[in-house]
Every structure is written in structure tokens, then in C-alpha cells.
Amino acid sequence: MSLAESLRELELLRYRWVDLANVVRAKGLVLPTIRERLFAGGVGHWSHEEPGGPAQTAEEHLRELLATSVTISQAQFSLPVTADVVTPAADLPPTHDLTLVPDLGSMVPLPYAPGQAAVACDVLDHGEPSPLCLRSFVRRVVDRAAQSGLRPRVGVELEFALLRASDGGHPQPADSSTYAAENAFDVHEEFLAEVLAVLGSQRVSVAQIHPESAPGQFEISLWHLDPVAAADAVISARQTIKAVAGRHGMIASFLPVVDPGSGGSGMHLHLSLTGDADDGLADAERPFIGGVLESLPALLAITAPTPMSYERFRPHFWAGAYSGWGYENKEMPLRVTRNADGRSRDVEYKAIDATANPYLAIGALLAVGLDGITRQVAPPPAVVGDPGLLDEQERAAAGIVPLPESPAAPLAALADHDSLRRALGEDLHHAYLAVKRSESAELEQMDPTSRRNLLLARY
């Protein structure tokens, strides 16, 4: 099918990008207008001539129009989650435009919005990838991995809570189920069926879905993909789940903590490096883990970017309250999973939630792990058992330290982290720090209810 034919029934194409605050944004290209510029000679015929210029096929002209029609200000990458107000310290004034170029291979239908589709966009500056293009950042890191003979693949466990509006109060869980309670599948049968159907039409491969431990909470597991496609899939899944929940009278929340008394929602990343499903880490396992743990204080600024992210890091909640790693240890932020024969399948990074931008998170995690491989960083001993059951002296003797309680220390660590600065690039590193420092200061000044309500509206 030609590109023109694939667009023929569409009225609107949403050009998606994800900003540094992890807000999914879009501009809509009105396709009937594009068709008017290309269509001639009756139904089914497309033609174009450039007077006085080289011959150009209609398909080439269509691709050119799609690649040049939508722009945004660079200042869009300085907006915090709290308000659409430019962050001056990001040094991205609204005096320069960037072009959104659709990656047409990522285009997905939106059955919940008939006549519309969405496409992930690269961000270009005068024909070259902008330093602010997050998909280009991930590609650079993947290219670096390939130079070492590695083929990274990423699977994602995405947790969310289904809520219903209450009279004048905070939204309440849509059910009272517990972990893997089968009746939750029946309660939400229509919602789940529509979500899976839409994701199937979008080529987002779902491996599993199950109720999680908090009331109204589910986890959906996405198959391993290359890193850019994995981040694209996360965005498609988030947007689909939110839209379909709304159609069923519910709110889907990806907040790390909806109810402080219940389990939190994460966005766990499963990373393999070899392309081998049965031996995903091979000789890279230990130095990769060493690199991640060495950089964890700075990495948290990207993977746990909001004050609420740190409410999730509690002992005995399987979120990873202490720094370290272990084999099959769900209480550690870094967990190596194993096959039946004992070989390592992949490494699961748990110190992350869906307030984190998936492109930044996946790229940064891979970058610090690759740095560990390059320098052959030795990890500390694997933690056996639940460190939350040890007393402070026992944890100190084992070198087990608690994760931070707010974004302040991680942001300070990221500011001084040379490896992540090089991987991100100076412009992106600088802008991210400025946005997140401003954002964190505003969020921490809010009372807990106002902060939760604001973030609930965003995530």
C-alpha cells in the first residue's frame, strides 16, 4: 500500500512528541488540506509537478509535505509539568523553531478517535537532528552499543490505576481487587478487551496483563523491542489506556502513588543486550550492573523525576527502597531475571515510574550501563533476601544504603555526572536540569492534595 493510500481515509494525523516533563504533546495535521494540494485527475490519481524544477512523484511530494509542515518552538522543551510557562534557566527562548518530522513507520491508528492516527516524530533543526530530539538521543546510545557488538532490547512493565470520579472528592479506585484477583478481569472485561484490540491494531505486542496489588491497579507487560520502538510503544500504550478508560467512565492514572497507603505504580524496564532471548546479558552482566549502580544517584534524576516518585520507594513494596542488586530479588532496584537453566535472561530496572520520559530513561539507563562495560566496573555483591528486614548496622556493614527521599540529591548528582552529560549532550543535559529544578521547587511548595491533583491531570 502506498503512503497516499494509507492516509486516504484519515482526516487528522497527530504529530506526537514528548517533552522533558514527560507530557505527551501533539499537533494535528489536517489531511484533507494536504490531499487538496496533491489530488488531481479524478479519484485514485495523484500527481504533482514542480514548475521549473526537477520532476517529483506525488509520493515524494507527499513525504516532503509531511516532513516540513509542522513546527514547534524550541521553548516547548523548557515547559515544566506545573504550567505552560517557559523555564528561563533552560536557555530556550521562543525565538527559534524546530521541525517535527514524522517517523512514518511508527504511525498507529486511533480506533477510539475515528478518522485519526498518531505518529512519533523526530525533532530536526534545519534538516539535522536537534540536540533536543529525544529519539535521536536514544539512537546515539544504541549506535554506541552496536560498536561493542551489543543488540539492546527493552521490555516494559507498565502499571496504572483505574479510578472513578467521586462527588466533590479525590477520584476513588474503580474496584477493590487484590493482586491477580481473577474477578477483576470480569469487572473490567469490556475495558480490557478494547485496550487489547486497540494496541493490537497499533502493533503494540502485549505479553501479559494482570491485576496488581493496589485497588483498581493493573500491570501490562510489553514484549522486548529495540529501544526507540520500546519507548514509542510505552507512549502508545499510555495514550490508549487513558483514552479507552475515559470511554468507559474511568480515569487511568500512571502516578507512582495514587493512595499513600497502597502499592505504587512503576514502569519497570527489562533490558537485554545480546539479542538472545535465552542469554540476554552474557559476559556484559556484571560490568553493566556495576555501571548502573555506580551512576544510580544521578540516574534517579531521570527515572524518578517527581517528588511523588520517592513516595514509592518503600521497604516491602517491591519497588526497591535501597541501592543494590540481586538475582530474582524483587526488593532491589536492579534485579537480574533467570531462565530455567540458571542463565541470566535480562536485567530489570525498578527505580522508575511513568512520570519519567521513556526515551530519556531508556537512553540514560543504557548509557550508564555501557559506560560500566567500557570501564569494566565491578558491582557490589548481590543482595540476598529483603534488606528492609535488616537493621541499620547490618545494612551499613553490607554497603546497602537507602534511596533518596526527594529529587534534590539526584538532580545535584546529574549536574556533576560527566558520562550522562556526554551521552545527553550539553544542550539537553542543561535544559533537563533547568526544567526539573524549577518543576521540583514548585511541586514541593504545594500541599500534598494539590500536588497529587495536578500530577493526576498530567499523568
MARBA-694467 format. One record per residue (C-alpha): residue in three letters; x, y, z. Coordinates in steps of 0.2 Angstrom, whole numbers, padded with zeros to 4 digits, always signed. Example, Ala and Ser with C-alpha at 12.3 -4.5 7.8 and 13.67 -1.06 7.14 Angstrom:
2
ALA+0062-0022+0039/SER+0068-0005+0036/
END
This chain:
459
MET+0000+0000+0000/SER+0007+0017-0005/LEU+0008+0031+0008/ALA-0006+0041+0000/GLU-0017+0026+0001/SER-0013+0023+0019/LEU-0018+0041+0023/ARG-0033+0042+0011/GLU-0047+0038+0025/LEU-0039+0049+0038/GLU-0044+0067+0042/LEU-0031+0071+0055/LEU-0013+0065+0059/ARG-0007+0069+0076/TYR+0012+0073+0076/ARG+0017+0067+0094/TRP+0032+0072+0104/VAL+0036+0070+0122/ASP+0043+0085+0132/LEU+0056+0085+0146/ALA+0042+0084+0159/ASN+0035+0068+0150/VAL+0020+0077+0144/VAL+0014+0069+0128/ARG+0010+0083+0116/ALA+0004+0083+0098/LYS-0001+0094+0084/GLY-0014+0089+0071/LEU-0010+0090+0053/VAL-0027+0091+0043/LEU-0025+0079+0029/PRO-0040+0084+0018/THR-0029+0100+0015/ILE-0014+0090+0011/ARG-0025+0080-0002/GLU-0031+0096-0010/ARG-0013+0100-0014/LEU-0009+0083-0021/PHE-0025+0077-0029/ALA-0029+0079-0047/GLY-0036+0070-0062/GLY-0051+0061-0053/VAL-0052+0048-0039/GLY-0037+0037-0037/HIS-0025+0048-0046/TRP-0011+0058-0038/SER+0000+0070-0047/HIS+0012+0084-0044/GLU+0024+0094-0055/GLU+0036+0107-0049/PRO+0036+0121-0062/GLY+0053+0124-0067/GLY+0060+0111-0056/PRO+0065+0093-0056/ALA+0052+0080-0059/GLN+0044+0074-0042/THR+0032+0060-0040/ALA+0017+0063-0030/GLU+0023+0051-0016/GLU+0039+0061-0015/HIS+0029+0077-0014/LEU+0018+0070+0000/ARG+0033+0064+0010/GLU+0040+0081+0008/LEU+0024+0090+0014/LEU+0023+0078+0029/ALA+0041+0081+0034/THR+0040+0100+0033/SER+0023+0106+0038/VAL+0023+0105+0057/THR+0035+0116+0068/ILE+0036+0119+0086/SER+0046+0132+0096/GLN+0062+0126+0104/ALA+0054+0134+0120/GLN+0042+0119+0121/PHE+0057+0109+0128/SER+0058+0121+0143/LEU+0040+0119+0150/PRO+0038+0111+0167/VAL+0024+0099+0172/THR+0016+0113+0183/ALA+0011+0125+0169/ASP+0014+0130+0151/VAL+0027+0143+0156/VAL+0044+0144+0149/THR+0059+0140+0161/PRO+0071+0154+0158/ALA+0086+0144+0165/ALA+0084+0132+0151/ASP+0090+0145+0139/LEU+0077+0140+0126/PRO+0068+0156+0122/PRO+0054+0156+0109/THR+0065+0164+0096/HIS+0069+0148+0086/ASP+0058+0135+0078/LEU+0061+0116+0076/THR+0053+0104+0063/LEU+0043+0089+0068/VAL+0047+0075+0056/PRO+0036+0060+0057/ASP+0043+0043+0058/LEU+0030+0035+0046/GLY+0035+0018+0052/SER+0028+0022+0069/MET+0011+0028+0063/VAL-0003+0020+0073/PRO-0022+0021+0070/LEU-0033+0028+0084/PRO-0049+0017+0084/TYR-0055+0027+0099/ALA-0054+0043+0088/PRO-0061+0038+0071/GLY-0053+0046+0056/GLN-0037+0050+0066/ALA-0019+0042+0068/ALA-0004+0047+0078/VAL+0014+0046+0073/ALA+0030+0048+0083/CYS+0041+0062+0077/ASP+0059+0066+0077/VAL+0064+0084+0080/LEU+0075+0092+0067/ASP+0084+0109+0066/HIS+0087+0114+0048/GLY+0087+0096+0042/GLU+0098+0089+0056/PRO+0093+0081+0072/SER+0091+0094+0086/PRO+0101+0092+0102/LEU+0084+0091+0110/CYS+0077+0077+0100/LEU+0075+0063+0112/ARG+0073+0049+0099/SER+0089+0054+0092/PHE+0097+0053+0109/VAL+0092+0035+0111/ARG+0098+0031+0093/ARG+0115+0038+0098/VAL+0116+0027+0113/VAL+0110+0011+0103/ASP+0124+0015+0090/ARG+0137+0015+0103/ALA+0131-0001+0110/ALA+0132-0009+0092/GLN+0150-0003+0091/SER+0153-0015+0106/GLY+0144-0029+0097/LEU+0128-0027+0108/ARG+0110-0028+0102/PRO+0100-0020+0116/ARG+0081-0024+0118/VAL+0069-0017+0130/GLY+0053-0024+0138/VAL+0042-0014+0149/GLU+0030-0017+0163/LEU+0018-0003+0164/GLU+0007-0001+0180/PHE-0008+0010+0181/ALA-0023+0013+0192/LEU-0041+0014+0186/LEU-0051+0027+0196/ARG-0069+0034+0196/ALA-0073+0052+0200/SER-0082+0054+0217/ASP-0094+0068+0222/GLY-0083+0083+0226/GLY-0068+0072+0232/HIS-0052+0063+0226/PRO-0055+0050+0212/GLN-0058+0033+0220/PRO-0052+0016+0214/ALA-0063+0008+0201/ASP-0063-0009+0211/SER-0057-0016+0227/SER-0047-0031+0220/THR-0031-0038+0226/TYR-0015-0045+0217/ALA-0020-0056+0202/ALA-0038-0057+0208/GLU-0047-0066+0194/ASN-0063-0057+0196/ALA-0055-0040+0191/PHE-0054-0047+0173/ASP-0073-0049+0174/VAL-0076-0032+0182/HIS-0066-0023+0168/GLU-0069-0036+0154/GLU-0075-0023+0141/PHE-0061-0010+0145/LEU-0048-0023+0144/ALA-0055-0030+0128/GLU-0055-0013+0120/VAL-0037-0009+0126/LEU-0030-0025+0119/ALA-0039-0023+0102/VAL-0033-0005+0100/LEU-0015-0010+0105/GLY-0016-0025+0093/SER-0021-0013+0079/GLN-0006-0002+0084/ARG+0006-0017+0083/VAL+0010-0015+0101/SER+0013-0033+0107/VAL+0006-0036+0124/ALA+0014-0052+0133/GLN+0003-0052+0149/ILE-0009-0041+0159/HIS-0015-0044+0177/PRO-0022-0035+0192/GLU-0009-0028+0204/SER-0009-0027+0222/ALA-0017-0009+0224/PRO-0036-0007+0222/GLY-0040-0004+0204/GLN-0022-0007+0198/PHE-0016-0017+0183/GLU+0000-0021+0175/ILE+0003-0023+0157/SER+0019-0031+0150/LEU+0025-0026+0133/TRP+0037-0038+0123/HIS+0055-0033+0121/LEU+0058-0021+0106/ASP+0073-0011+0100/PRO+0075+0004+0112/VAL+0067+0018+0101/ALA+0052+0007+0097/ALA+0050+0002+0115/ALA+0048+0020+0120/ASP+0036+0023+0106/ALA+0026+0008+0112/VAL+0025+0015+0130/ILE+0018+0031+0124/SER+0005+0022+0113/ALA+0000+0011+0127/ARG-0001+0026+0139/GLN-0012+0036+0127/THR-0023+0021+0123/ILE-0026+0016+0141/LYS-0031+0034+0146/ALA-0042+0036+0131/VAL-0051+0019+0132/ALA-0053+0022+0151/GLY-0062+0038+0148/ARG-0074+0030+0136/HIS-0078+0018+0150/GLY-0081+0031+0163/MET-0065+0029+0172/ILE-0048+0038+0174/ALA-0032+0029+0171/SER-0018+0036+0182/PHE+0000+0032+0179/LEU+0005+0041+0195/PRO+0019+0032+0205/VAL+0007+0034+0221/VAL-0011+0037+0220/ASP-0015+0032+0238/PRO-0001+0033+0250/GLY-0007+0018+0259/SER-0007+0006+0244/GLY+0006+0000+0232/GLY+0013+0011+0219/SER+0014+0010+0201/GLY+0030+0008+0192/MET+0037+0007+0174/HIS+0050-0007+0175/LEU+0062-0009+0161/HIS+0068-0026+0156/LEU+0085-0024+0147/SER+0094-0037+0137/LEU+0110-0034+0127/THR+0114-0049+0116/GLY+0098-0051+0106/ASP+0097-0069+0113/ALA+0081-0072+0122/ASP+0089-0086+0132/ASP+0105-0077+0137/GLY+0102-0059+0137/LEU+0117-0052+0146/ALA+0131-0065+0144/ASP+0148-0058+0149/ALA+0141-0040+0150/GLU+0131-0044+0165/ARG+0142-0039+0179/PRO+0150-0023+0172/PHE+0133-0017+0166/ILE+0126-0019+0183/GLY+0141-0010+0190/GLY+0139+0005+0179/VAL+0121+0007+0183/LEU+0123+0006+0202/GLU+0138+0017+0201/SER+0128+0030+0192/LEU+0111+0027+0201/PRO+0112+0043+0211/ALA+0112+0053+0195/LEU+0101+0041+0185/LEU+0087+0043+0198/ALA+0085+0062+0192/ILE+0079+0055+0175/THR+0070+0039+0181/ALA+0061+0046+0197/PRO+0059+0064+0192/THR+0045+0070+0203/PRO+0043+0071+0222/MET+0030+0058+0221/SER+0042+0046+0213/TYR+0051+0045+0230/GLU+0035+0041+0240/ARG+0035+0024+0230/PHE+0052+0019+0237/ARG+0046+0010+0252/PRO+0053-0006+0260/HIS+0042-0022+0257/PHE+0033-0014+0242/TRP+0044-0022+0228/ALA+0049-0005+0222/GLY+0067-0005+0228/ALA+0070+0006+0243/TYR+0088+0003+0245/SER+0103+0004+0232/GLY+0109-0013+0226/TRP+0105-0028+0215/GLY+0101-0046+0216/TYR+0096-0062+0207/GLU+0077-0063+0206/ASN+0076-0051+0221/LYS+0061-0040+0219/GLU+0066-0029+0234/MET+0081-0022+0224/PRO+0080-0008+0211/LEU+0091-0019+0200/ARG+0085-0037+0198/VAL+0093-0050+0186/THR+0080-0062+0180/ARG+0085-0080+0176/ASN+0080-0094+0164/ALA+0075-0111+0170/ASP+0093-0117+0166/GLY+0100-0103+0178/ARG+0107-0091+0164/SER+0103-0073+0166/ARG+0089-0068+0154/ASP+0088-0049+0157/VAL+0091-0036+0170/GLU+0075-0027+0177/TYR+0077-0009+0182/LYS+0063-0005+0195/ALA+0068+0013+0201/ILE+0057+0021+0188/ASP+0039+0026+0186/ALA+0028+0033+0172/THR+0032+0051+0176/ALA+0049+0048+0168/ASN+0051+0051+0150/PRO+0053+0034+0142/TYR+0066+0040+0129/LEU+0077+0049+0142/ALA+0075+0034+0154/ILE+0079+0020+0142/GLY+0093+0030+0134/ALA+0101+0035+0151/LEU+0100+0018+0158/LEU+0108+0010+0143/ALA+0122+0024+0143/VAL+0127+0021+0160/GLY+0127+0003+0158/LEU+0138+0004+0143/ASP+0150+0015+0152/GLY+0151+0002+0165/ILE+0155-0011+0152/THR+0168+0000+0144/ARG+0177+0003+0161/GLN+0173-0015+0167/VAL+0165-0008+0183/ALA+0164-0022+0196/PRO+0147-0022+0205/PRO+0145-0025+0224/PRO+0139-0042+0230/ALA+0122-0047+0225/VAL+0109-0044+0239/VAL+0101-0060+0246/GLY+0084-0058+0255/ASP+0074-0042+0259/PRO+0086-0028+0265/GLY+0071-0020+0274/LEU+0072-0034+0287/LEU+0090-0030+0292/ASP+0094-0017+0305/GLU+0104-0001+0300/GLN+0120-0008+0307/GLU+0118-0024+0296/ARG+0114-0014+0281/ALA+0128-0002+0284/ALA+0140-0017+0285/ALA+0134-0024+0269/GLY+0135-0007+0260/ILE+0117-0006+0257/VAL+0110+0012+0258/PRO+0093+0019+0256/LEU+0087+0028+0240/PRO+0085+0047+0242/GLU+0069+0054+0248/SER+0067+0068+0235/PRO+0074+0073+0218/ALA+0086+0086+0226/ALA+0101+0074+0228/PRO+0098+0065+0211/LEU+0097+0082+0202/ALA+0114+0088+0210/ALA+0122+0071+0205/LEU+0116+0073+0187/ALA+0123+0090+0186/ASP+0140+0083+0190/HIS+0139+0067+0180/ASP+0151+0068+0166/SER+0146+0052+0157/LEU+0127+0057+0156/ARG+0132+0074+0151/ARG+0141+0067+0136/ALA+0128+0055+0132/LEU+0114+0068+0133/GLY+0124+0082+0125/GLU+0127+0099+0133/ASP+0110+0107+0127/LEU+0099+0093+0133/HIS+0108+0090+0149/HIS+0107+0109+0153/ALA+0089+0110+0148/TYR+0083+0095+0158/LEU+0091+0101+0174/ALA+0084+0118+0172/VAL+0066+0111+0169/LYS+0067+0098+0183/ARG+0074+0110+0196/SER+0061+0123+0193/GLU+0047+0110+0192/SER+0053+0101+0209/ALA+0054+0118+0218/GLU+0036+0122+0213/LEU+0029+0104+0217/GLU+0037+0104+0234/GLN+0029+0120+0238/MET+0012+0113+0235/ASP+0002+0104+0248/PRO+0000+0085+0245/THR-0018+0086+0239/SER-0014+0100+0226/ARG+0002+0091+0220/ARG-0007+0075+0218/ASN-0022+0083+0209/LEU-0010+0092+0197/LEU+0000+0077+0193/LEU-0016+0066+0191/ALA-0021+0078+0177/ARG-0004+0076+0168/TYR-0001+0058+0171/
END
